[in-house]
Amino acid sequence: MEQLTDLKAILHSKRANIYYLEKCRVMQKDGRVLYLTEASEQKQYWNIPIANTTVILLGTGTSITQAAVRMLASAGVLIGFCGGGGTPLLMSNEIEWLSPQSEYRPTEYVQGWLSFWFDEGKRLNVAKQFQQQRIQFIRQSWAKDKDLQLEGFLSDDDDTGKALSGFAEKIEHTPNVTQLLLAEAQLTKRLYKIAVARTQSGNFIRNFDNADDANAFLNHGNYLAYGLAASTLWVLGIPHGFAVMHGKTRRGALVFDVADLIKDAIILPWAFICAKENMSEQEFRQQILQKFTQHKVLDFMFNTVKDIALKGDTL
């Protein structure tokens, strides 16, 4: 069997692949991880390049062998069990990930994180930094993305510019996390309104249970972002429970905090654009993964979390 030392070393922040699989069997064969599908009476095997993969989401009708899990763990690949289309994310009765087991992850990031986490004021300060980074990433990625601009998504438009600058100003004056969450929700609501106007999507209402394409794509894309966030935190050795914003309502809330860094910039506009174009879920997923790579989303997540963690008590 292929061992960890035989795998080509690719930093998690540089890995390109996320897989969502359904109606297949994941297994180890000849030193590789494969998934088996059955088309008519013919069986087909497809290779998963585990050294260049961050997350595998196993949807409906899937199974996985112990040998495959062992190889995925050796390559540091996170496994998530989910429903159809990538949502909801399931593992037993909790929103959770099956994390690879390694005792040799760094310690400086979790130690730096904990050096400020127990101080409520410093935790609020970090939450504000996360939101400022979120705004900066929207401006940066929309300004560089010609495809988005062709669809009318411009970071310096009057409505978008006012929404972002207004939120940035509110951030500095919010006295607690509850008020920050409220301001964040207001920003996202305004961005939904802007996306509806750009794509002429009619009377859109954000509802996780609605079956329309825009809502389904938002759900699907968000869970892809959660996978990247979970992978970032696992590699850096920071437990998901040490959140700075969502911790009062979600057990693995730091995953949601980190995913929020990029959701509005990438997933929100493309969910509406792909819905307008009547794309399939697979086509939407490929579009999102391409944009993740184009805008170096994993690099951004890693750099943001590392920078904050290493500041520690200086915050």
Secondary structure, DSSP 8 states (H G I E B T S, - for coil): ---GGGS----GGG--EEEEE-SEEEEEETTEEEEEEEETTEEEEEEE-GGGEEEEEE-TTEEE-HHHHHHHHHTT-EEEEE-GGG-SEEBTTBS--B----S-S-SHHHHHHHHHHT-HHHHHHHHHHHHHHHHHHHHHHHHH-HHHHHTT--TTSHHHHHHHHHHHHHHHH--SHHHHHHHHHHHHHHHHHHHHHHHT--S----TT--SHHHHHHHHHHHHHHHHHHHHHHHHT--TT--SSSTTT-TTHHHHHHHHHHIIIIIHHHHHHHHHTT--HHHHHHHHHHHHHHTTHHHHHHHHHHHHHHHGGG-
